[in-house]
């Protein structure tokens, strides 16, 4: 089976990139240049009408949306660090955390640069941008106090929630969130940075 | 096992309510009155610090976020209409669709009444509200053209994506979206309205 992984280096695609490295699955990475708007090229729109990344293309078709992609990779790599719990409640904790990241935390972040998704009014877009440090800090407050259960997001066992949180937490400084206020999130980010998968991804994008 | 289902009748909780009815699982429904701000009561915040619905409370703890809740219910009811596919790609299609609903479609809808989540600026909130018909129509355009595969969202087989789409599609008129432009979405909404599960939920809230 072949996996084609469409991504861009400034996007949430890095969570999927790390997960693919953790999985040990073979895959081919295709970088889209957002500065050149390659995500809206006719060829890419034919593959993915959402004009977003990440996306996985396999023989059966395309998979989009980070929570679905991460779960798919984990299902294909049951012997890797990404192995999914068989208990439905434990599995639900992973899916609930990832849903929170995609529907609330990533959305809060998107109001900084992507306000045009919700209004054409430039003054309103500026007002949204101005409030990002506040709304995103509220998210990290909840993650710090209520969600992080141990060394990894869900406790002692690594999971697909970990690369996802790592990627979003890497935006904290640029989004006006003070990482020092969230020591557990910061410790998690540092622990992630020590993993071979993350080192490989960081080196790829630095070179 | 006991399932306590926290919801409110004006919320996305209706998707979970329909799924619980489809599942055949026993459960207890607890309605929170948002007009009375019961979702921010100290008792409820202790259960669910997110101050949102829906939530399921079971012996092991709480499950939040609609995509995670729907998947959990489906896992507990493998002989019901909600049965999950075993093929990872087919399963990913369900999760990708539900992720799109929670991260994009529901978020577009929320800009109508919940702009304060992203800015305190009242003029900006009004600008967001004004653009909801446009942004939400773009979502339904994509759902109509690219996502609906058959009688049900993913084709011939009913799934947890169906109550979720039904609930969000029920907001179309009030959100300034013309359902006549999306005949497949409208046919899906009508097919859902014919199911016993949906009839029961509608009757409950009308009485």
Interface residues (C-beta under 8 A of the other chain):
Chain A: X49 X50 X58 X60 X61 X63 X64 X65 X66 X67 X68 X69 X71 X72 X75 X76 X88 X89 X91 X92 X93 X95 X96 X99 X100 X102 X103 X106 X107 X108 X111 X117 X118 X119 X120 X121 X123 X124 X127 X128 X130 X131 X135 X142 X145 X146
Chain B: X49 X50 X58 X60 X61 X63 X64 X65 X66 X67 X68 X69 X71 X72 X75 X76 X88 X89 X91 X92 X93 X95 X96 X99 X100 X102 X103 X106 X107 X108 X111 X117 X118 X119 X120 X121 X123 X124 X127 X128 X130 X131 X135 X142 X145 X146
